[in-house]
Amino acid sequence: MTPCPELRRLAGEHARWRAEVAGFGGADAPAFAERLLDLWDEEILAHCRGEEDVLLPELAGRISEADAAIVFTLGDHVVLRRLARELRAADGPARAAAAENLARKLEEHAAFEERTLFPVLQETLGCVRLAELAGELAGRERSAGGRRAR
Ligand SMILES: [Fe+2]
């Protein structure tokens, strides 16, 4: 199945985070943690909020809000917020471990969305509806503080 353009755009954001996080690899542990938190604050949190404010409610209009795709996505977003909070609060060696935990979970979450959530969105909403939602989604990402959201 060829992904809808709007889902390709979201997957492109995931790919950019992956590339950025991979690029942080040369940084020392404190710098890695700082750059990861900046990426979280400026971009990833806004992306999660766009999904929560627009895509998941649209999906819940067509399938049960108790569907695993919705519940798992929201649960993962809570875990990401928890890991970001833990990273912000951590010092010393615990901070390096917390940064690794957040980076690993981000990778896992992006892979889950691309493999499971995005196909459900495409099958359930269709590319036309997803294209109609693109402006609203970008607006939510912008108002949530997305650094590069259009
Ligand atoms: Fe997400």
Backbone and ligand atoms as CSV (ligand in chain L), in Angstrom:
chain,resi,resn,atom,element,x,y,z
A,1,MET,N,N,0.862,-1.195,0.000
A,1,MET,CA,C,0.000,0.000,0.000
A,1,MET,C,C,0.898,1.245,0.000
A,2,THR,N,N,0.670,2.107,-0.968
A,2,THR,CA,C,1.444,3.356,-1.001
A,2,THR,C,C,0.909,4.289,0.074
A,3,PRO,N,N,1.772,4.802,0.941
A,3,PRO,CA,C,1.258,5.671,2.021
A,3,PRO,C,C,0.689,6.983,1.488
A,4,CYS,N,N,-0.354,7.470,2.145
A,4,CYS,CA,C,-0.930,8.777,1.809
A,4,CYS,C,C,0.134,9.852,2.029
A,5,PRO,N,N,0.065,10.952,1.249
A,5,PRO,CA,C,1.067,12.022,1.409
A,5,PRO,C,C,1.183,12.534,2.840
A,6,GLU,N,N,0.057,12.695,3.540
A,6,GLU,CA,C,0.120,13.238,4.904
A,6,GLU,C,C,0.838,12.266,5.838
A,7,LEU,N,N,0.659,10.968,5.618
A,7,LEU,CA,C,1.356,9.981,6.456
A,7,LEU,C,C,2.831,9.926,6.081
A,8,ARG,N,N,3.110,10.151,4.799
A,8,ARG,CA,C,4.531,10.239,4.393
A,8,ARG,C,C,5.194,11.425,5.074
A,9,ARG,N,N,4.453,12.523,5.193
A,9,ARG,CA,C,5.024,13.708,5.863
A,9,ARG,C,C,5.340,13.382,7.324
A,10,LEU,N,N,4.411,12.707,8.009
A,10,LEU,CA,C,4.645,12.358,9.421
A,10,LEU,C,C,5.816,11.385,9.547
A,11,ALA,N,N,5.883,10.412,8.636
A,11,ALA,CA,C,7.008,9.461,8.671
A,11,ALA,C,C,8.318,10.199,8.392
A,12,GLY,N,N,8.231,11.255,7.558
A,12,GLY,CA,C,9.421,12.069,7.277
A,12,GLY,C,C,9.918,12.773,8.528
A,13,GLU,N,N,8.968,13.209,9.390
A,13,GLU,CA,C,9.381,13.818,10.665
A,13,GLU,C,C,10.096,12.786,11.524
A,14,HIS,N,N,9.557,11.568,11.563
A,14,HIS,CA,C,10.237,10.497,12.319
A,14,HIS,C,C,11.656,10.297,11.790
A,15,ALA,N,N,11.779,10.267,10.464
A,15,ALA,CA,C,13.101,10.016,9.856
A,15,ALA,C,C,14.076,11.134,10.217
A,16,ARG,N,N,13.551,12.362,10.258
A,16,ARG,CA,C,14.440,13.487,10.603
A,16,ARG,C,C,14.908,13.383,12.053
A,17,TRP,N,N,13.997,12.967,12.961
A,17,TRP,CA,C,14.423,12.798,14.370
A,17,TRP,C,C,15.479,11.716,14.463
A,18,ARG,N,N,15.227,10.600,13.728
A,18,ARG,CA,C,16.203,9.494,13.765
A,18,ARG,C,C,17.579,9.997,13.343
A,19,ALA,N,N,17.590,10.774,12.239
A,19,ALA,CA,C,18.867,11.285,11.727
A,19,ALA,C,C,19.492,12.241,12.746
A,20,GLU,N,N,18.662,13.081,13.367
A,20,GLU,CA,C,19.207,14.024,14.352
A,20,GLU,C,C,19.783,13.273,15.547
A,21,VAL,N,N,19.034,12.313,16.060
A,21,VAL,CA,C,19.493,11.571,17.242
A,21,VAL,C,C,20.766,10.795,16.900
A,22,ALA,N,N,20.808,10.215,15.699
A,22,ALA,CA,C,22.027,9.495,15.285
A,22,ALA,C,C,23.199,10.466,15.229
A,23,GLY,N,N,22.926,11.697,14.792
A,23,GLY,CA,C,23.968,12.720,14.724
A,23,GLY,C,C,24.451,13.174,16.084
A,24,PHE,N,N,23.615,12.995,17.128
A,24,PHE,CA,C,24.017,13.376,18.487
A,24,PHE,C,C,25.051,12.402,19.037
A,25,GLY,N,N,25.213,11.269,18.356
A,25,GLY,CA,C,26.058,10.188,18.860
A,25,GLY,C,C,27.480,10.611,19.156
A,26,GLY,N,N,27.969,11.606,18.402
A,26,GLY,CA,C,29.336,12.058,18.628
A,26,GLY,C,C,29.458,12.971,19.844
A,27,ALA,N,N,28.299,13.447,20.345
A,27,ALA,CA,C,28.324,14.379,21.480
A,27,ALA,C,C,28.607,13.620,22.771
A,28,ASP,N,N,29.142,14.326,23.772
A,28,ASP,CA,C,29.315,13.674,25.079
A,28,ASP,C,C,27.933,13.524,25.726
A,29,ALA,N,N,27.882,12.761,26.803
A,29,ALA,CA,C,26.581,12.393,27.374
A,29,ALA,C,C,25.736,13.604,27.778
A,30,PRO,N,N,26.313,14.626,28.464
A,30,PRO,CA,C,25.470,15.783,28.826
A,30,PRO,C,C,24.939,16.515,27.594
A,31,ALA,N,N,25.766,16.645,26.561
A,31,ALA,CA,C,25.312,17.339,25.351
A,31,ALA,C,C,24.233,16.519,24.644
A,32,PHE,N,N,24.401,15.201,24.619
A,32,PHE,CA,C,23.390,14.326,24.009
A,32,PHE,C,C,22.043,14.542,24.702
A,33,ALA,N,N,22.068,14.558,26.043
A,33,ALA,CA,C,20.832,14.729,26.814
A,33,ALA,C,C,20.189,16.085,26.509
A,34,GLU,N,N,21.001,17.154,26.455
A,34,GLU,CA,C,20.463,18.493,26.181
A,34,GLU,C,C,19.830,18.560,24.809
A,35,ARG,N,N,20.526,17.993,23.825
A,35,ARG,CA,C,20.013,18.082,22.445
A,35,ARG,C,C,18.748,17.259,22.287
A,36,LEU,N,N,18.699,16.127,22.974
A,36,LEU,CA,C,17.495,15.292,22.906
A,36,LEU,C,C,16.306,16.016,23.551
A,37,LEU,N,N,16.541,16.684,24.677
A,37,LEU,CA,C,15.452,17.424,25.332
A,37,LEU,C,C,14.995,18.603,24.468
A,38,ASP,N,N,15.944,19.266,23.810
A,38,ASP,CA,C,15.566,20.360,22.901
A,38,ASP,C,C,14.674,19.828,21.783
A,39,LEU,N,N,15.061,18.693,21.205
A,39,LEU,CA,C,14.278,18.095,20.120
A,39,LEU,C,C,12.882,17.727,20.626
A,40,TRP,N,N,12.832,17.162,21.815
A,40,TRP,CA,C,11.544,16.824,22.437
A,40,TRP,C,C,10.681,18.069,22.596
A,41,ASP,N,N,11.248,19.117,23.233
A,41,ASP,CA,C,10.473,20.335,23.541
A,41,ASP,C,C,10.026,21.061,22.281
A,42,GLU,N,N,10.900,21.098,21.293
A,42,GLU,CA,C,10.643,21.957,20.138
A,42,GLU,C,C,9.878,21.251,19.031
A,43,GLU,N,N,9.906,19.928,19.020
A,43,GLU,CA,C,9.327,19.262,17.861
A,43,GLU,C,C,8.499,18.019,18.194
A,44,ILE,N,N,9.058,17.118,18.979
A,44,ILE,CA,C,8.401,15.809,19.135
A,44,ILE,C,C,7.102,15.928,19.935
A,45,LEU,N,N,7.123,16.746,20.984
A,45,LEU,CA,C,5.913,16.895,21.798
A,45,LEU,C,C,4.768,17.464,20.953
A,46,ALA,N,N,5.082,18.431,20.101
A,46,ALA,CA,C,4.060,19.027,19.237
A,46,ALA,C,C,3.496,17.993,18.260
A,47,HIS,N,N,4.351,17.132,17.768
A,47,HIS,CA,C,3.935,16.070,16.846
A,47,HIS,C,C,2.968,15.114,17.580
A,48,CYS,N,N,3.300,14.755,18.807
A,48,CYS,CA,C,2.421,13.877,19.603
A,48,CYS,C,C,1.079,14.557,19.846
A,49,ARG,N,N,1.112,15.854,20.159
A,49,ARG,CA,C,-0.138,16.574,20.435
A,49,ARG,C,C,-1.010,16.659,19.189
A,50,GLY,N,N,-0.398,16.836,18.040
A,50,GLY,CA,C,-1.163,16.852,16.784
A,50,GLY,C,C,-1.883,15.535,16.577
A,51,GLU,N,N,-1.208,14.460,16.857
A,51,GLU,CA,C,-1.839,13.137,16.726
A,51,GLU,C,C,-2.984,12.999,17.729
A,52,GLU,N,N,-2.735,13.445,18.961
A,52,GLU,CA,C,-3.757,13.292,20.009
A,52,GLU,C,C,-4.958,14.206,19.773
A,53,ASP,N,N,-4.707,15.414,19.253
A,53,ASP,CA,C,-5.789,16.395,19.104
A,53,ASP,C,C,-6.599,16.190,17.829
A,54,VAL,N,N,-5.978,15.642,16.800
A,54,VAL,CA,C,-6.636,15.589,15.491
A,54,VAL,C,C,-6.821,14.150,15.006
A,55,LEU,N,N,-5.740,13.418,14.867
A,55,LEU,CA,C,-5.828,12.111,14.202
A,55,LEU,C,C,-6.554,11.069,15.038
A,56,LEU,N,N,-6.232,10.985,16.321
A,56,LEU,CA,C,-6.860,9.936,17.135
A,56,LEU,C,C,-8.359,10.207,17.357
A,57,PRO,N,N,-8.773,11.463,17.604
A,57,PRO,CA,C,-10.215,11.711,17.692
A,57,PRO,C,C,-10.951,11.390,16.387
A,58,GLU,N,N,-10.339,11.713,15.233
A,58,GLU,CA,C,-10.953,11.350,13.945
A,58,GLU,C,C,-11.113,9.836,13.844
A,59,LEU,N,N,-10.065,9.136,14.241
A,59,LEU,CA,C,-10.095,7.671,14.189
A,59,LEU,C,C,-11.193,7.136,15.114
A,60,ALA,N,N,-11.301,7.748,16.305
A,60,ALA,CA,C,-12.293,7.294,17.288
A,60,ALA,C,C,-13.724,7.596,16.845
A,61,GLY,N,N,-13.882,8.417,15.789
A,61,GLY,CA,C,-15.206,8.624,15.212
A,61,GLY,C,C,-15.617,7.475,14.308
A,62,ARG,N,N,-14.638,6.664,13.916
A,62,ARG,CA,C,-14.917,5.576,12.957
A,62,ARG,C,C,-14.747,4.188,13.564
A,63,ILE,N,N,-13.809,4.078,14.529
A,63,ILE,CA,C,-13.601,2.793,15.211
A,63,ILE,C,C,-13.678,3.055,16.716
A,64,SER,N,N,-13.723,2.001,17.496
A,64,SER,CA,C,-13.840,2.178,18.948
A,64,SER,C,C,-12.609,2.879,19.517
A,65,GLU,N,N,-12.857,3.787,20.489
A,65,GLU,CA,C,-11.718,4.433,21.161
A,65,GLU,C,C,-10.918,3.417,21.972
A,66,ALA,N,N,-11.505,2.232,22.180
A,66,ALA,CA,C,-10.794,1.169,22.909
A,66,ALA,C,C,-9.992,0.285,21.945
A,67,ASP,N,N,-9.999,0.619,20.648
A,67,ASP,CA,C,-9.202,-0.153,19.690
A,67,ASP,C,C,-7.723,-0.072,20.084
A,68,ALA,N,N,-7.030,-1.182,19.897
A,68,ALA,CA,C,-5.633,-1.265,20.330
A,68,ALA,C,C,-4.760,-0.182,19.694
A,69,ALA,N,N,-5.036,0.193,18.440
A,69,ALA,CA,C,-4.195,1.202,17.769
A,69,ALA,C,C,-4.260,2.534,18.515
A,70,ILE,N,N,-5.464,2.896,18.990
A,70,ILE,CA,C,-5.634,4.167,19.714
A,70,ILE,C,C,-5.048,4.060,21.124
A,71,VAL,N,N,-5.397,3.006,21.823
A,71,VAL,CA,C,-4.957,2.845,23.211
A,71,VAL,C,C,-3.430,2.738,23.279
A,72,PHE,N,N,-2.854,1.975,22.367
A,72,PHE,CA,C,-1.401,1.778,22.391
A,72,PHE,C,C,-0.671,3.077,22.057
A,73,THR,N,N,-1.207,3.840,21.093
A,73,THR,CA,C,-0.569,5.117,20.735
A,73,THR,C,C,-0.578,6.070,21.923
A,74,LEU,N,N,-1.740,6.197,22.572
A,74,LEU,CA,C,-1.828,7.099,23.726
A,74,LEU,C,C,-0.916,6.621,24.854
A,75,GLY,N,N,-0.898,5.325,25.100
A,75,GLY,CA,C,-0.041,4.782,26.158
A,75,GLY,C,C,1.429,5.073,25.878
A,76,ASP,N,N,1.816,4.910,24.614
A,76,ASP,CA,C,3.200,5.204,24.233
A,76,ASP,C,C,3.521,6.684,24.448
A,77,HIS,N,N,2.561,7.565,24.136
A,77,HIS,CA,C,2.802,8.998,24.322
A,77,HIS,C,C,3.004,9.319,25.803
A,78,VAL,N,N,2.266,8.628,26.668
A,78,VAL,CA,C,2.451,8.830,28.113
A,78,VAL,C,C,3.848,8.358,28.532
A,79,VAL,N,N,4.278,7.226,27.998
A,79,VAL,CA,C,5.615,6.716,28.328
A,79,VAL,C,C,6.680,7.716,27.863
A,80,LEU,N,N,6.519,8.270,26.653
A,80,LEU,CA,C,7.496,9.258,26.159
A,80,LEU,C,C,7.538,10.474,27.089
A,81,ARG,N,N,6.368,10.950,27.526
A,81,ARG,CA,C,6.343,12.101,28.447
A,81,ARG,C,C,7.033,11.741,29.773
A,82,ARG,N,N,6.775,10.536,30.246
A,82,ARG,CA,C,7.425,10.107,31.500
A,82,ARG,C,C,8.940,10.090,31.334
A,83,LEU,N,N,9.415,9.534,30.222
A,83,LEU,CA,C,10.867,9.433,30.011
A,83,LEU,C,C,11.495,10.820,29.850
A,84,ALA,N,N,10.765,11.751,29.216
A,84,ALA,CA,C,11.281,13.123,29.077
A,84,ALA,C,C,11.356,13.795,30.454
A,85,ARG,N,N,10.353,13.555,31.291
A,85,ARG,CA,C,10.375,14.109,32.672
A,85,ARG,C,C,11.537,13.515,33.459
A,86,GLU,N,N,11.734,12.222,33.327
A,86,GLU,CA,C,12.823,11.570,34.059
A,86,GLU,C,C,14.176,12.106,33.588
A,87,LEU,N,N,14.290,12.329,32.279
A,87,LEU,CA,C,15.545,12.869,31.749
A,87,LEU,C,C,15.799,14.271,32.305
A,88,ARG,N,N,14.758,15.086,32.318
A,88,ARG,CA,C,14.911,16.465,32.815
A,88,ARG,C,C,15.360,16.472,34.279
A,89,ALA,N,N,14.877,15.493,35.048
A,89,ALA,CA,C,15.161,15.462,36.494
A,89,ALA,C,C,16.470,14.759,36.825
A,90,ALA,N,N,17.057,14.042,35.862
A,90,ALA,CA,C,18.204,13.172,36.175
A,90,ALA,C,C,19.528,13.937,36.146
A,91,ASP,N,N,20.469,13.462,36.967
A,91,ASP,CA,C,21.832,14.025,37.033
A,91,ASP,C,C,22.845,12.934,36.764
A,92,GLY,N,N,24.049,13.361,36.375
A,92,GLY,CA,C,25.193,12.453,36.312
A,92,GLY,C,C,24.950,11.237,35.429
A,93,PRO,N,N,25.408,10.069,35.866
A,93,PRO,CA,C,25.280,8.867,35.043
A,93,PRO,C,C,23.814,8.505,34.784
A,94,ALA,N,N,22.948,8.850,35.741
A,94,ALA,CA,C,21.517,8.555,35.554
A,94,ALA,C,C,20.963,9.343,34.367
A,95,ARG,N,N,21.571,10.533,34.111
A,95,ARG,CA,C,21.091,11.365,33.000
A,95,ARG,C,C,21.426,10.715,31.657
A,96,ALA,N,N,22.603,10.143,31.563
A,96,ALA,CA,C,22.986,9.459,30.320
A,96,ALA,C,C,22.058,8.264,30.076
A,97,ALA,N,N,21.757,7.527,31.142
A,97,ALA,CA,C,20.866,6.367,30.999
A,97,ALA,C,C,19.461,6.824,30.618
A,98,ALA,N,N,19.000,7.927,31.224
A,98,ALA,CA,C,17.657,8.434,30.923
A,98,ALA,C,C,17.577,8.894,29.469
A,99,ALA,N,N,18.655,9.506,28.972
A,99,ALA,CA,C,18.675,9.949,27.569
A,99,ALA,C,C,18.612,8.740,26.638
A,100,GLU,N,N,19.347,7.708,26.968
A,100,GLU,CA,C,19.307,6.482,26.154
A,100,GLU,C,C,17.907,5.890,26.160
A,101,ASN,N,N,17.268,5.887,27.331
A,101,ASN,CA,C,15.906,5.332,27.431
A,101,ASN,C,C,14.929,6.083,26.541
A,102,LEU,N,N,15.017,7.423,26.566
A,102,LEU,CA,C,14.099,8.221,25.742
A,102,LEU,C,C,14.397,7.996,24.255
A,103,ALA,N,N,15.670,7.986,23.887
A,103,ALA,CA,C,16.028,7.791,22.471
A,103,ALA,C,C,15.529,6.429,21.989
A,104,ARG,N,N,15.680,5.401,22.825
A,104,ARG,CA,C,15.259,4.048,22.432
A,104,ARG,C,C,13.743,3.976,22.278
A,105,LYS,N,N,13.030,4.596,23.216
A,105,LYS,CA,C,11.559,4.556,23.149
A,105,LYS,C,C,11.040,5.343,21.948
A,106,LEU,N,N,11.707,6.449,21.629
A,106,LEU,CA,C,11.306,7.227,20.460
A,106,LEU,C,C,11.414,6.387,19.195
A,107,GLU,N,N,12.502,5.677,19.079
A,107,GLU,CA,C,12.724,4.821,17.914
A,107,GLU,C,C,11.626,3.757,17.830
A,108,GLU,N,N,11.342,3.136,18.969
A,108,GLU,CA,C,10.333,2.075,19.022
A,108,GLU,C,C,8.941,2.635,18.681
A,109,HIS,N,N,8.644,3.826,19.205
A,109,HIS,CA,C,7.326,4.419,18.984
A,109,HIS,C,C,7.140,4.806,17.511
A,110,ALA,N,N,8.161,5.399,16.926
A,110,ALA,CA,C,8.063,5.779,15.514
A,110,ALA,C,C,7.853,4.531,14.655
A,111,ALA,N,N,8.554,3.458,14.970
A,111,ALA,CA,C,8.404,2.215,14.205
A,111,ALA,C,C,6.989,1.658,14.379
A,112,PHE,N,N,6.453,1.721,15.606
A,112,PHE,CA,C,5.076,1.257,15.850
A,112,PHE,C,C,4.087,2.060,15.001
A,113,GLU,N,N,4.254,3.380,15.007
A,113,GLU,CA,C,3.301,4.195,14.246
A,113,GLU,C,C,3.362,3.866,12.762
A,114,GLU,N,N,4.560,3.745,12.248
A,114,GLU,CA,C,4.691,3.499,10.809
A,114,GLU,C,C,4.160,2.116,10.429
A,115,ARG,N,N,4.375,1.148,11.303
A,115,ARG,CA,C,3.949,-0.227,10.994
A,115,ARG,C,C,2.472,-0.466,11.276
A,116,THR,N,N,1.950,0.156,12.327
A,116,THR,CA,C,0.611,-0.203,12.815
A,116,THR,C,C,-0.387,0.949,12.744
A,117,LEU,N,N,-0.053,2.095,13.340
A,117,LEU,CA,C,-1.035,3.191,13.397
A,117,LEU,C,C,-1.306,3.777,12.012
A,118,PHE,N,N,-0.252,4.063,11.246
A,118,PHE,CA,C,-0.457,4.741,9.962
A,118,PHE,C,C,-1.301,3.903,9.002
A,119,PRO,N,N,-1.053,2.583,8.896
A,119,PRO,CA,C,-1.944,1.789,8.038
A,119,PRO,C,C,-3.405,1.809,8.510
A,120,VAL,N,N,-3.625,1.810,9.833
A,120,VAL,CA,C,-5.004,1.887,10.344
A,120,VAL,C,C,-5.616,3.242,9.963
A,121,LEU,N,N,-4.845,4.320,10.109
A,121,LEU,CA,C,-5.342,5.654,9.726
A,121,LEU,C,C,-5.703,5.679,8.248
A,122,GLN,N,N,-4.846,5.105,7.425
A,122,GLN,CA,C,-5.065,5.135,5.980
A,122,GLN,C,C,-6.290,4.305,5.599
A,123,GLU,N,N,-6.404,3.109,6.169
A,123,GLU,CA,C,-7.540,2.240,5.831
A,123,GLU,C,C,-8.849,2.811,6.347
A,124,THR,N,N,-8.800,3.456,7.515
A,124,THR,CA,C,-10.031,3.907,8.169
A,124,THR,C,C,-10.472,5.282,7.666
A,125,LEU,N,N,-9.525,6.211,7.545
A,125,LEU,CA,C,-9.881,7.587,7.172
A,125,LEU,C,C,-9.728,7.834,5.677
A,126,GLY,N,N,-8.732,7.199,5.065
A,126,GLY,CA,C,-8.479,7.402,3.634
A,126,GLY,C,C,-7.627,8.633,3.385
A,127,CYS,N,N,-6.967,8.631,2.234
A,127,CYS,CA,C,-6.029,9.723,1.919
A,127,CYS,C,C,-6.741,11.066,1.756
A,128,VAL,N,N,-7.983,11.048,1.249
A,128,VAL,CA,C,-8.685,12.322,1.028
A,128,VAL,C,C,-8.955,13.004,2.368
A,129,ARG,N,N,-9.478,12.231,3.338
A,129,ARG,CA,C,-9.756,12.815,4.664
A,129,ARG,C,C,-8.454,13.234,5.354
A,130,LEU,N,N,-7.425,12.417,5.206
A,130,LEU,CA,C,-6.132,12.775,5.821
A,130,LEU,C,C,-5.600,14.077,5.221
A,131,ALA,N,N,-5.795,14.259,3.910
A,131,ALA,CA,C,-5.347,15.510,3.272
A,131,ALA,C,C,-6.162,16.686,3.803
A,132,GLU,N,N,-7.479,16.463,4.029
A,132,GLU,CA,C,-8.322,17.538,4.584
A,132,GLU,C,C,-7.864,17.935,5.981
A,133,LEU,N,N,-7.316,16.967,6.715
A,133,LEU,CA,C,-6.900,17.228,8.102
A,133,LEU,C,C,-5.494,17.832,8.188
A,134,ALA,N,N,-4.782,17.856,7.055
A,134,ALA,CA,C,-3.365,18.258,7.090
A,134,ALA,C,C,-3.185,19.670,7.644
A,135,GLY,N,N,-4.057,20.602,7.224
A,135,GLY,CA,C,-3.923,21.983,7.673
A,135,GLY,C,C,-4.152,22.096,9.169
A,136,GLU,N,N,-5.178,21.407,9.658
A,136,GLU,CA,C,-5.487,21.436,11.092
A,136,GLU,C,C,-4.336,20.826,11.899
A,137,LEU,N,N,-3.820,19.741,11.363
A,137,LEU,CA,C,-2.718,19.047,12.043
A,137,LEU,C,C,-1.483,19.954,12.132
A,138,ALA,N,N,-1.161,20.601,11.015
A,138,ALA,CA,C,-0.002,21.498,11.006
A,138,ALA,C,C,-0.233,22.667,11.959
A,139,GLY,N,N,-1.480,23.161,12.004
A,139,GLY,CA,C,-1.810,24.267,12.902
A,139,GLY,C,C,-1.633,23.878,14.357
A,140,ARG,N,N,-2.072,22.663,14.699
A,140,ARG,CA,C,-1.913,22.195,16.077
A,140,ARG,C,C,-0.433,22.051,16.419
A,141,GLU,N,N,0.323,21.520,15.469
A,141,GLU,CA,C,1.756,21.348,15.725
A,141,GLU,C,C,2.409,22.718,15.926
A,142,ARG,N,N,1.978,23.693,15.106
A,142,ARG,CA,C,2.549,25.042,15.228
A,142,ARG,C,C,2.180,25.662,16.564
A,143,SER,N,N,0.872,25.592,16.911
A,143,SER,CA,C,0.442,26.253,18.148
A,143,SER,C,C,1.001,25.552,19.380
A,144,ALA,N,N,1.367,24.274,19.216
A,144,ALA,CA,C,1.987,23.555,20.331
A,144,ALA,C,C,3.475,23.885,20.426
A,145,GLY,N,N,3.985,24.689,19.495
A,145,GLY,CA,C,5.369,25.123,19.594
A,145,GLY,C,C,6.317,24.380,18.690
A,146,GLY,N,N,5.774,23.694,17.689
A,146,GLY,CA,C,6.638,22.931,16.790
A,146,GLY,C,C,7.620,23.839,16.081
A,147,ARG,N,N,8.884,23.507,16.177
A,147,ARG,CA,C,9.936,24.346,15.619
A,147,ARG,C,C,9.861,24.394,14.098
A,148,ARG,N,N,9.635,23.211,13.511
A,148,ARG,CA,C,9.704,23.149,12.049
A,148,ARG,C,C,8.370,22.809,11.429
A,149,ALA,N,N,7.307,22.809,12.270
A,149,ALA,CA,C,6.009,22.462,11.718
A,149,ALA,C,C,5.601,23.530,10.716
A,150,ARG,N,N,4.971,23.095,9.636
A,150,ARG,CA,C,4.507,24.047,8.653
A,150,ARG,C,C,3.072,24.427,8.941
L,1,LIG,FE,FE,3.137,9.392,18.200
